[in-house]
Amino acid sequence: MSDTSTSDSDVEDDNDDLLPIASHVNIIHGLKTVSCLTLDSNGMRMITGGHDETMKMFDFTSMDKNFQPFRAIQPCPGRLLRVIEYKPNNDMILIIPGDCQAIVVNREASGKHIIYKTVLGDLYVTDMNRTKGHKSLLNYGCWNPSSNTDEFMTCADDCTLRMWSLRKRDQQLHVIRTKDECGRDVRTTTCTYSQSLYDDENSNLIAAGCDNGSILVWDRRRSFVHVTFKCLNAHLQNQSVTSLKWSYDNQILASRSTDHTLKIWDIRKFDQCLSSCENIYNHFSMTNISFSPNDKFIITGVSKCTNSNDDETNGKLMIFNRNNLSKPLNEILFNDSVIRTLWHPKLNQIFTTTNNGLVRIFYDEQRSPMAGVRLCLSRKEKKPKNQNDFVANIDPVIASSFTSNSIDEQRNIFPENRKDEKKSSSLHQHLVQTIVKPNIVGEEDPRVELLKHAKEAESNSKWVTPAYVYTQPKPIFQQQIEEENDGEDLLPLLKKHRNK
């Protein structure tokens, strides 16, 4: 027995050495629950969102130790955010708000950032197959993991899964209705695509979790009318399945539910789970699951129990071996509930969110590459800029030759070379005087100017006077000037008085 216990402890120590949990960094998103967490495939950018209706974008390549986002927007004002996910090729972002319509924005989420918005279903049509979109609140959404497609999937309280394409904007591609064993509609709480890393028979599967604890799986190569695999009693009745996640090899399906359990399944033997862990509290509908990059470990968050203050009821990040969920490999305590978890495959860093607006990132300097949050730790904090501060950077050596004292000294040394300031002029003034003619019309006397030409006009009459040389040699001028009456001009012609 002692040899067996020793070997088990050695295995646990080896597993702890593989986990990137030696150090951690805290990033503050806000004061409310952080229900959304996503990173691009390269690990360069991170997006968080939550119940404060704000989506914050962080760039690890330019961020310093202050961990401030480069953009914060409200894509759906008045609606809390449930899911945010990068597209596999990182050029678009899918946003699932607490609304009936999902939206797709560009990578920068700037300008006219909304690229696509799903169609709203007809509220007066009862047949879900005949509506062009969801007519109830959305619960979850995700991209197709294949990088050569523009397809994504959503699920809602209208008991349907709907697949959409950015190339078809008027309605959805397919509608899948979720039903129980009696044929009654049940609400769909989560959905997921199988991984497309391996081209096998399980790479075309779609799984959905319902609010009655059942898990349903369809094959895309067949009709969606009938379920391919199903487990109607996967979790307790009237308990919602909050997350479904396929392993990277598409052999294992992990499920998390509000019945405070974590289970793993093999769909070839879907009647009974392979392993499970109970009494791990889950009070949030966004609590999810993540697999490690080597597909050996599973992580999930645990909610804080509000009935007690013991350590056993605090929020936790629990790490399990994929083959055995009976006992966790490691538990990391939090002061609040842990909701979202993400183990990035390239960064080998673990990202978690809590219900108090905190994002905690775990890493290991030996096993995590120099990327992601480790880039920010190597940069110095930037000093905050104050608009009221004014800093003048003047070189004293250069400025000394232009001071007032130096100019006065030059004037005193060469007084004879300096012209009088009143008489001197600049080159600019000289050019203006030569180009622009002076305006002297206002300074001349018109009577004097006309008398200059009086003698010439009498001797050489050229214009008007030659016409009267023979008929009227002497000019006759009017002797009396009659007063003009402007009012008579306005009267009719027949009513004017004749002059006697």
C-alpha positions as CSV (number, residue, x, y, z in Angstrom):
1,M,0.0,0.0,0.0
2,S,2.8,2.4,0.8
3,D,4.4,1.8,-2.6
4,T,1.1,2.5,-4.3
5,S,0.5,5.8,-2.4
6,T,4.0,6.9,-3.1
7,S,3.6,6.3,-6.9
8,D,0.3,8.2,-6.9
9,S,1.9,11.1,-5.1
10,D,4.7,11.1,-7.7
11,V,2.2,11.2,-10.5
12,E,0.4,14.2,-8.9
13,D,3.7,16.0,-8.5
14,D,4.5,15.4,-12.2
15,N,1.1,16.7,-13.2
16,D,1.6,19.8,-11.0
17,D,4.9,20.4,-12.8
18,L,3.0,20.4,-16.1
19,L,0.4,23.0,-15.0
20,P,1.2,26.7,-15.8
21,I,0.0,28.0,-12.4
22,A,3.2,29.2,-10.8
23,S,2.3,32.9,-11.2
24,H,-0.7,35.0,-11.9
25,V,-1.8,38.5,-12.9
26,N,-5.0,40.3,-12.1
27,I,-6.8,42.5,-14.7
28,I,-9.8,44.6,-13.6
29,H,-12.7,44.6,-16.1
30,G,-15.3,46.4,-13.9
31,L,-17.4,45.8,-10.8
32,K,-20.0,43.3,-12.2
33,T,-19.9,39.8,-13.4
34,V,-17.5,39.0,-16.3
35,S,-19.5,36.5,-18.4
36,C,-17.5,36.7,-21.6
37,L,-13.9,35.8,-22.4
38,T,-12.2,35.1,-25.7
39,L,-8.7,35.3,-27.2
40,D,-7.6,35.2,-30.8
41,S,-5.8,32.1,-32.1
42,N,-2.4,33.9,-31.9
43,G,-2.9,35.0,-28.3
44,M,-2.3,38.7,-29.2
45,R,-5.7,40.1,-28.1
46,M,-8.1,39.4,-25.4
47,I,-11.8,40.5,-25.1
48,T,-13.9,40.6,-22.0
49,G,-17.5,41.5,-21.4
50,G,-20.2,41.1,-18.9
51,H,-23.2,42.3,-17.1
52,D,-22.0,46.0,-17.2
53,E,-22.9,45.9,-21.0
54,T,-19.3,46.9,-21.9
55,M,-16.9,45.0,-24.1
56,K,-13.2,45.7,-23.4
57,M,-10.4,44.9,-25.8
58,F,-6.8,44.3,-24.6
59,D,-3.8,44.1,-26.9
60,F,-0.9,42.2,-25.3
61,T,1.6,43.5,-27.9
62,S,1.2,47.1,-26.8
63,M,-0.1,47.0,-23.2
64,D,2.0,47.7,-20.2
65,K,1.8,46.8,-16.6
66,N,-1.3,49.0,-16.1
67,F,-3.3,46.5,-18.2
68,Q,-5.6,49.1,-19.7
69,P,-7.8,48.2,-22.7
70,F,-7.3,50.1,-25.9
71,R,-11.0,50.1,-26.7
72,A,-14.2,49.8,-24.6
73,I,-17.6,49.9,-26.3
74,Q,-21.2,49.0,-25.7
75,P,-22.2,47.0,-28.8
76,C,-25.7,46.4,-27.4
77,P,-26.7,49.2,-25.1
78,G,-29.2,48.1,-22.5
79,R,-28.3,44.4,-22.9
80,L,-25.9,42.3,-20.9
81,L,-23.4,40.3,-22.8
82,R,-23.5,36.5,-22.6
83,V,-20.9,35.2,-25.2
84,I,-18.1,36.9,-27.2
85,E,-16.0,34.7,-29.5
86,Y,-13.3,35.4,-32.1
87,K,-13.7,33.8,-35.5
88,P,-11.1,31.1,-36.2
89,N,-9.2,33.3,-38.7
90,N,-9.5,36.3,-36.2
91,D,-11.1,38.8,-38.7
92,M,-14.5,39.0,-37.0
93,I,-16.1,38.8,-33.5
94,L,-19.4,37.1,-32.6
95,I,-21.4,38.7,-29.8
96,I,-24.4,37.1,-28.1
97,P,-26.3,39.7,-26.0
98,G,-29.3,39.2,-23.8
99,D,-31.5,39.7,-26.8
100,C,-33.1,37.8,-29.7
101,Q,-30.5,38.9,-32.3
102,A,-26.8,38.1,-32.5
103,I,-24.4,40.5,-34.1
104,V,-21.0,40.1,-35.9
105,V,-18.5,43.0,-35.7
106,N,-15.1,43.6,-37.3
107,R,-11.8,42.8,-35.6
108,E,-11.3,46.4,-34.4
109,A,-14.9,47.0,-33.4
110,S,-14.6,50.6,-34.7
111,G,-16.4,52.7,-37.2
112,K,-19.4,51.0,-38.7
113,H,-18.4,47.9,-36.7
114,I,-21.6,45.8,-37.2
115,I,-21.1,43.6,-40.2
116,Y,-24.0,41.2,-39.7
117,K,-27.1,41.0,-37.5
118,T,-29.3,38.0,-37.4
119,V,-32.9,38.3,-38.5
120,L,-35.6,38.7,-35.8
121,G,-38.3,35.9,-36.0
122,D,-42.0,36.6,-36.5
123,L,-43.5,36.8,-33.0
124,Y,-47.0,35.8,-34.4
125,V,-45.8,32.5,-36.0
126,T,-46.0,29.6,-33.6
127,D,-44.2,27.1,-35.9
128,M,-40.5,27.6,-35.2
129,N,-39.5,26.0,-38.6
130,R,-41.3,28.8,-40.4
131,T,-39.7,31.8,-38.7
132,K,-36.6,33.4,-40.2
133,G,-34.9,33.9,-36.8
134,H,-35.1,33.6,-33.1
135,K,-38.1,35.0,-31.3
136,S,-36.8,34.5,-27.7
137,L,-33.7,35.4,-25.7
138,L,-30.4,33.9,-26.9
139,N,-28.4,31.7,-24.5
140,Y,-25.3,30.8,-26.4
141,G,-23.5,31.0,-29.8
142,C,-20.3,29.9,-31.4
143,W,-18.4,29.9,-34.7
144,N,-17.8,26.8,-36.8
145,P,-14.2,25.8,-36.0
146,S,-13.4,25.3,-39.7
147,S,-11.5,28.4,-40.9
148,N,-12.8,28.3,-44.5
149,T,-16.5,29.0,-43.6
150,D,-18.5,32.0,-42.4
151,E,-21.0,29.9,-40.4
152,F,-22.0,30.2,-36.8
153,M,-24.7,28.7,-34.6
154,T,-27.0,30.1,-31.9
155,C,-29.5,28.7,-29.4
156,A,-32.3,30.4,-27.6
157,D,-35.3,29.9,-25.3
158,D,-37.5,29.2,-28.3
159,C,-36.3,25.6,-28.2
160,T,-34.3,25.8,-31.4
161,L,-30.7,25.8,-32.7
162,R,-30.2,28.0,-35.8
163,M,-27.2,28.0,-38.1
164,W,-26.3,31.2,-39.9
165,S,-24.1,32.3,-42.7
166,L,-22.7,35.7,-43.4
167,R,-23.4,35.1,-47.1
168,K,-27.1,34.6,-46.5
169,R,-28.6,37.6,-44.6
170,D,-32.3,37.2,-45.0
171,Q,-32.7,34.1,-42.8
172,Q,-30.9,31.2,-41.2
173,L,-29.4,28.2,-43.0
174,H,-30.9,25.4,-40.8
175,V,-33.3,25.1,-37.9
176,I,-33.0,22.3,-35.3
177,R,-35.7,21.8,-32.8
178,T,-34.8,20.3,-29.4
179,K,-37.4,17.9,-27.8
180,D,-37.6,15.6,-24.9
181,E,-38.5,11.9,-24.9
182,C,-42.3,12.7,-25.1
183,G,-41.8,15.0,-28.1
184,R,-42.3,18.2,-26.3
185,D,-40.1,21.2,-26.9
186,V,-37.4,21.9,-24.4
187,R,-35.2,25.1,-24.1
188,T,-31.7,24.9,-25.5
189,T,-29.1,26.4,-23.1
190,T,-25.8,25.7,-24.8
191,C,-24.4,24.3,-28.1
192,T,-21.1,23.5,-29.7
193,Y,-19.4,22.2,-32.8
194,S,-17.0,19.3,-32.8
195,Q,-13.3,20.1,-33.4
196,S,-12.2,20.2,-37.0
197,L,-8.5,19.4,-36.3
198,Y,-8.9,15.8,-37.2
199,D,-10.9,14.6,-40.3
200,D,-12.8,11.7,-38.8
201,E,-16.3,10.5,-38.4
202,N,-16.9,12.7,-35.4
203,S,-15.8,16.0,-37.1
204,N,-19.3,16.7,-38.3
205,L,-21.2,16.5,-35.0
206,I,-23.2,19.2,-33.3
207,A,-24.1,18.9,-29.7
208,A,-26.7,20.8,-27.6
209,G,-27.6,20.9,-23.9
210,C,-31.1,21.6,-22.7
211,D,-32.7,22.9,-19.5
212,N,-34.0,19.5,-18.6
213,G,-30.5,18.0,-18.2
214,S,-30.5,16.2,-21.6
215,I,-27.7,16.2,-24.2
216,L,-28.5,15.8,-27.9
217,V,-26.1,15.2,-30.8
218,W,-26.7,15.5,-34.6
219,D,-24.7,14.5,-37.6
220,R,-24.5,17.3,-40.2
221,R,-24.4,14.7,-43.0
222,R,-27.9,13.5,-42.1
223,S,-31.2,15.2,-41.7
224,F,-31.7,17.3,-38.5
225,V,-35.2,15.9,-38.0
226,H,-33.9,12.9,-36.0
227,V,-31.2,12.9,-33.3
228,T,-28.1,10.9,-34.0
229,F,-27.0,10.4,-30.3
230,K,-28.9,11.4,-27.2
231,C,-28.7,11.0,-23.5
232,L,-31.9,12.2,-21.9
233,N,-30.8,11.7,-18.3
234,A,-27.3,13.1,-18.6
235,H,-27.9,15.5,-15.7
236,L,-30.7,15.9,-13.2
237,Q,-34.1,16.9,-14.3
238,N,-35.0,20.7,-14.3
239,Q,-31.2,21.5,-14.2
240,S,-29.7,23.3,-17.1
241,V,-26.6,22.2,-19.0
242,T,-24.4,25.3,-18.9
243,S,-21.5,24.1,-21.1
244,L,-20.5,21.4,-23.6
245,K,-16.9,21.0,-24.9
246,W,-15.4,18.5,-27.3
247,S,-11.8,17.3,-26.7
248,Y,-9.3,18.1,-29.4
249,D,-9.3,14.5,-30.7
250,N,-13.2,14.5,-30.8
251,Q,-13.4,11.4,-28.7
252,I,-14.6,12.9,-25.4
253,L,-17.5,15.3,-24.7
254,A,-17.4,17.1,-21.4
255,S,-20.6,18.6,-19.8
256,R,-21.2,21.1,-16.9
257,S,-24.5,21.6,-15.3
258,T,-26.3,23.6,-12.6
259,D,-26.7,20.3,-10.7
260,H,-23.1,21.0,-9.5
261,T,-21.5,18.2,-11.5
262,L,-18.9,17.8,-14.2
263,K,-19.1,14.7,-16.5
264,I,-17.3,13.3,-19.5
265,W,-18.9,11.2,-22.1
266,D,-18.1,8.8,-25.0
267,I,-20.9,9.2,-27.5
268,R,-20.3,5.6,-28.6
269,K,-21.5,4.6,-25.1
270,F,-23.8,7.5,-24.4
271,D,-26.0,5.7,-21.8
272,Q,-23.5,6.2,-19.0
273,C,-20.7,8.8,-18.4
274,L,-17.1,7.7,-18.2
275,S,-16.4,9.7,-15.1
276,S,-17.9,12.5,-13.0
277,C,-17.2,14.9,-10.2
278,E,-20.0,16.0,-7.9
279,N,-20.5,18.8,-5.3
280,I,-18.7,21.5,-7.4
281,Y,-21.1,24.4,-7.1
282,N,-22.4,26.1,-10.2
283,H,-24.8,29.0,-9.8
284,F,-24.1,30.7,-13.1
285,S,-25.5,29.8,-16.6
286,M,-22.2,30.9,-18.2
287,T,-19.9,28.5,-16.3
288,N,-17.9,26.6,-18.9
289,I,-15.2,23.9,-19.5
290,S,-11.8,24.0,-21.2
291,F,-9.3,21.3,-22.3
292,S,-5.6,21.7,-22.0
293,P,-3.5,22.0,-25.2
294,N,-2.2,18.4,-24.8
295,D,-5.8,17.1,-24.2
296,K,-4.8,15.6,-20.8
297,F,-6.5,18.0,-18.4
298,I,-9.9,19.6,-17.9
299,I,-10.5,22.9,-16.0
300,T,-13.7,24.5,-14.8
301,G,-14.8,27.1,-12.4
302,V,-16.6,26.7,-9.1
303,S,-19.1,29.1,-7.7
304,K,-18.9,30.5,-4.2
305,C,-21.5,29.2,-1.7
306,T,-23.1,32.1,0.1
307,N,-24.4,30.0,3.0
308,S,-21.0,29.6,4.7
309,N,-17.6,31.3,4.9
310,D,-15.4,28.2,5.1
311,D,-12.6,27.6,2.6
312,E,-14.5,24.7,1.1
313,T,-17.2,27.0,-0.2
314,N,-15.0,29.6,-1.7
315,G,-14.8,30.1,-5.5
316,K,-12.2,27.8,-7.1
317,L,-10.5,26.9,-10.2
318,M,-10.4,23.1,-10.4
319,I,-8.0,21.1,-12.6
320,F,-8.8,17.4,-13.4
321,N,-7.2,14.6,-15.2
322,R,-9.2,13.8,-18.3
323,N,-9.4,10.1,-17.6
324,N,-10.5,10.4,-14.0
325,L,-12.7,13.2,-12.5
326,S,-13.2,11.7,-9.1
327,K,-10.4,13.7,-7.5
328,P,-9.1,17.1,-8.8
329,L,-5.4,17.4,-9.4
330,N,-5.2,20.9,-8.1
331,E,-7.5,23.6,-6.6
332,I,-6.9,27.3,-6.7
333,L,-9.0,29.3,-4.3
334,F,-10.7,32.6,-5.2
335,N,-12.5,35.1,-3.1
336,D,-15.5,35.0,-5.5
337,S,-17.1,32.7,-8.0
338,V,-15.1,31.6,-11.0
339,I,-17.2,31.6,-14.2
340,R,-15.3,31.6,-17.4
341,T,-12.1,29.6,-18.0
342,L,-9.9,29.3,-21.1
343,W,-6.6,27.4,-21.5
344,H,-5.0,28.9,-24.6
345,P,-3.3,26.3,-26.8
346,K,-0.4,28.5,-28.0
347,L,0.2,30.6,-25.0
348,N,-0.1,27.7,-22.4
349,Q,-1.7,30.3,-20.1
350,I,-5.0,29.9,-18.1
351,F,-7.5,32.7,-18.2
352,T,-10.3,32.9,-15.7
353,T,-13.1,35.4,-14.9
354,T,-15.1,36.0,-11.7
355,N,-18.4,37.6,-10.7
356,N,-16.7,40.7,-9.1
357,G,-15.3,42.0,-12.4
358,L,-11.8,40.4,-12.1
359,V,-9.8,38.6,-14.8
360,R,-7.0,36.4,-13.5
361,I,-4.3,35.0,-15.8
362,F,-2.1,32.1,-14.7
363,Y,1.3,31.4,-16.3
364,D,4.6,29.7,-15.8
365,E,7.9,31.3,-16.7
366,Q,9.4,28.0,-17.6
367,R,6.5,26.4,-19.6
368,S,4.7,29.5,-21.0
369,P,6.3,31.2,-24.0
370,M,7.3,34.9,-23.9
371,A,3.9,36.0,-25.3
372,G,0.5,37.0,-24.1
373,V,0.5,38.5,-20.6
374,R,4.2,38.0,-20.2
375,L,4.9,40.6,-22.8
376,C,3.1,43.2,-20.7
377,L,5.1,42.4,-17.5
378,S,8.4,43.2,-19.3
379,R,7.3,46.8,-20.2
380,K,7.5,49.8,-17.9
381,E,4.4,51.6,-16.8
382,K,3.6,54.7,-18.9
383,K,3.2,57.9,-17.0
384,P,-0.3,59.4,-17.2
385,K,-0.5,62.5,-19.3
386,N,-1.9,65.6,-17.7
387,Q,-3.4,68.2,-20.2
388,N,-2.6,71.1,-17.8
389,D,1.1,70.3,-17.7
390,F,3.5,72.1,-20.1
391,V,7.0,71.0,-20.6
392,A,9.5,73.1,-22.6
393,N,12.6,71.4,-23.9
394,I,15.1,74.1,-25.0
395,D,18.8,73.6,-25.6
396,P,20.6,76.4,-23.6
397,V,23.6,76.4,-26.0
398,I,21.5,77.1,-29.0
399,A,19.1,79.5,-27.3
400,S,21.9,81.6,-25.8
401,S,22.7,83.2,-29.3
402,F,19.1,84.4,-29.6
403,T,18.6,86.0,-26.3
404,S,17.9,89.8,-26.0
405,N,21.2,90.5,-24.3
406,S,23.2,89.1,-27.2
407,I,21.3,91.1,-29.8
408,D,21.8,94.4,-27.8
409,E,25.6,93.6,-27.7
410,Q,25.7,93.3,-31.5
411,R,23.9,96.7,-31.9
412,N,26.4,98.4,-29.6
413,I,29.4,96.9,-31.4
414,F,28.4,97.9,-34.9
415,P,26.3,101.1,-34.6
416,E,27.4,102.7,-37.9
417,N,26.3,99.7,-40.0
418,R,22.8,99.9,-38.7
419,K,20.4,102.3,-40.6
420,D,17.8,104.4,-39.0
421,E,14.8,102.3,-38.0
422,K,12.3,104.8,-39.3
423,K,14.1,105.2,-42.7
424,S,15.1,101.7,-43.2
425,S,12.9,99.2,-45.0
426,S,12.8,95.5,-45.7
427,L,13.0,93.6,-49.0
428,H,9.4,92.6,-48.7
429,Q,8.3,96.2,-48.3
430,H,10.3,97.2,-51.4
431,L,8.8,94.5,-53.6
432,V,5.2,95.4,-52.5
433,Q,5.7,99.0,-53.4
434,T,7.0,98.2,-56.9
435,I,4.2,95.7,-57.7
436,V,1.2,97.5,-56.1
437,K,0.6,101.0,-57.5
438,P,-0.3,103.7,-54.9
439,N,-3.9,104.8,-54.8
440,I,-3.7,108.6,-55.1
441,V,-7.2,109.2,-56.5
442,G,-8.6,110.2,-53.1
443,E,-5.8,112.7,-52.5
444,E,-6.3,114.8,-55.8
445,D,-8.6,117.9,-56.2
446,P,-11.0,117.2,-59.2
447,R,-11.5,121.0,-60.0
448,V,-7.8,121.6,-60.3
449,E,-7.3,118.6,-62.5
450,L,-10.1,119.7,-64.9
451,L,-8.7,123.3,-65.2
452,K,-5.4,121.9,-66.4
453,H,-7.1,120.9,-69.6
454,A,-9.3,124.1,-70.1
455,K,-7.0,125.9,-72.6
456,E,-6.5,122.7,-74.6
457,A,-10.3,122.1,-74.8
458,E,-10.9,125.7,-76.2
459,S,-8.2,125.5,-78.8
460,N,-8.8,122.0,-79.9
461,S,-12.4,121.1,-79.5
462,K,-12.6,117.4,-80.3
463,W,-15.7,115.8,-78.8
464,V,-18.9,117.8,-78.0
465,T,-18.1,121.4,-79.0
466,P,-17.7,120.9,-82.8
467,A,-21.4,120.1,-83.2
468,Y,-22.4,123.6,-82.1
469,V,-19.7,125.7,-83.8
470,Y,-22.0,127.0,-86.5
471,T,-25.5,126.7,-85.0
472,Q,-24.7,127.8,-81.4
473,P,-21.3,129.5,-81.2
474,K,-22.1,131.1,-77.9
475,P,-23.4,128.7,-75.2
476,I,-26.7,129.6,-73.5
477,F,-27.2,128.4,-70.0
478,Q,-30.4,128.2,-68.0
479,Q,-31.0,131.2,-65.9
480,Q,-33.5,129.9,-63.3
481,I,-33.6,126.4,-61.8
482,E,-37.1,125.2,-61.1
483,E,-37.8,123.2,-58.0
484,E,-38.4,119.6,-58.7
485,N,-41.6,118.0,-57.3
486,D,-41.0,114.3,-57.0
487,G,-44.6,113.7,-56.0
488,E,-46.0,114.9,-59.4
489,D,-44.0,112.3,-61.3
490,L,-46.0,109.7,-59.6
491,L,-49.4,111.1,-60.8
492,P,-50.9,110.1,-64.1
493,L,-49.9,112.0,-67.1
494,L,-53.3,113.6,-67.7
495,K,-53.5,114.9,-64.2
496,K,-50.3,116.9,-64.2
497,H,-50.7,120.7,-64.0
498,R,-49.5,122.7,-67.0
499,N,-47.0,125.5,-66.5
500,K,-48.5,128.9,-67.4
